[in-house]
Amino acid sequence: MKTNGNIAACLGAVLLFAAGCGGGGQSESALPVGEISGSALLSSPYVNWYGRDYADAEKGAVMFNYSAAGFETSFEGTSLSATMYGADSGEGYGNTFLSVFVDGEEKVLELSDGNGDYVLCEGLDAGRHTVKVVKRTELQFTSAGLVSLETDGHFLPAPERPELKFEFFGDSITCGYGAISEIGEKGFKTSTEDALSTYAYLTAEHFGAQSNFICYSGWYISKSVTGTTDGDIGAVYDKYSKDNRAAWDFASYIPDVVIVNIGANDENYINLCAAEGNTKGERMQYFDEQYTAFVKDLRAVYPEAYIFLVTGMLGESTVPNTILSIGESLAMDGDDRIFATTLYARDNPSELGADGHPSAAAHEKAAAELIGFIEECIPGL
C-alpha cells in the first residue's frame, strides 16, 4: 500500500448501512479480527457511524458524503491501513478532505480520486487506540467511501457513543464554506472548507453530543434568485442525501436538539428575483409559508425534539425578522419546544472568510451565542 504523506494518523473499522447502527456490545474475548472488507463492512460491531451513510454497490464502498459524517473505532495494535474511495466534482475545486483523530490528536487526510490504498498510521505504541474520522468537505463538491480496513493487531468493540444527539439543517454556513481561508479570499476551494470549524460542530462538541449534518452550499427553503426550486432543502431532507434519493429512516437517528440555519440564500430570492413578476412582499410571504411548513415537517418526525431556528450569520437584513416571527408564532400555537434567535454576524472585515462567509473566528463567536441560548432554553442539558 502507498503512504499518504499528509497524515500520520489512523482510522478504523467498519461502516454500517445507516447512522445510528453498530458499535459496541461484543466481548473482547471473541476471536480477533484484523481485517474487514466486503459484506463485513455492513455488520461489524467494531465501529460507530455518524451521519447519513449508505452502501454503494457500484463503487464497492460505503459512502459518508455529508459534512461532518464519519466513524469511530478502537483497535489494539500499532498500524492501520485502508482502501478508500474519493471523488471531486470535476470543477477544479479540489479533493476530499477528512479529519482523523487518533487518541484525540487531529491530522488531515486528503483523498485522491478513485480507490486508493493508504497507510493511515504506523509506529504507534502497541496497545489500545481510539480513532474518529470526520469529513471536512461537503457533498456538493466531494465524496468519500470506505472499501476495506486492515490493522497489524485486532479491532476492539467500538466505544460507547454519546446519548445526546444533535441534528443540523443548513447551507454553506453550516458546511464551513471558506471557514479556514485567507481573510477576504475570493472563490471556493475544498482546502479552505471545514465543517469542524463551524458554529454547528463546535456547539455539538461543547455539549458532548453526536451530530448529523444535512447541509449543502446554496440550499434554500423557498426558491433561488432565478426562481428555481432544485436547491430546496424541503425536497431532500427526508432522503439519504441529494445524491442518493432513497428514503431516510428517521427512526434510525432521533435527535434531542435540532438546529435549522436556512434562509441566507432565500434572501437573494426575496430581494432580487425578477423572473416571476411578483412583488417582494409576495416572495416574502412564500418564504414564510415554506419555512413554516418545513419546521412543521420536522416537528412531525421529531415530536419530542427541541427545535432551534437560527439566522443572521451572513448579516441578512430581510429574513431574520420573519424567522423570529415564525418561531414566536409556533410557540404561541402551543409548541413549547421551539425557539428562535439571531447569531453573531461576521461584521468585522477580519472575520470574513472566502466569498464573505464567516471565518473560523466568526463561527466561534456564533457558537458561543448559540450555546448560551440553548443552555438558557434547556437548563441542565
Helices and strands as residue ranges (DSSP letters): E 35-37, G 38-42, E 47-50, E 54-56, E 61-63, E 70-77, E 80-88, E 96-102, E 105-111, E 114-121, E 127-135, E 142-151, E 154-156, E 165-170, H 172-175, G 190-192, G 195-197, H 199-206, E 210-215, G 233-235, E 239-241, E 244-247, G 250-252, E 257-261, H 264-272, H 280-301, E 306-311, H 319-332, E 338-342, G 349-351, G 354-356, H 360-377
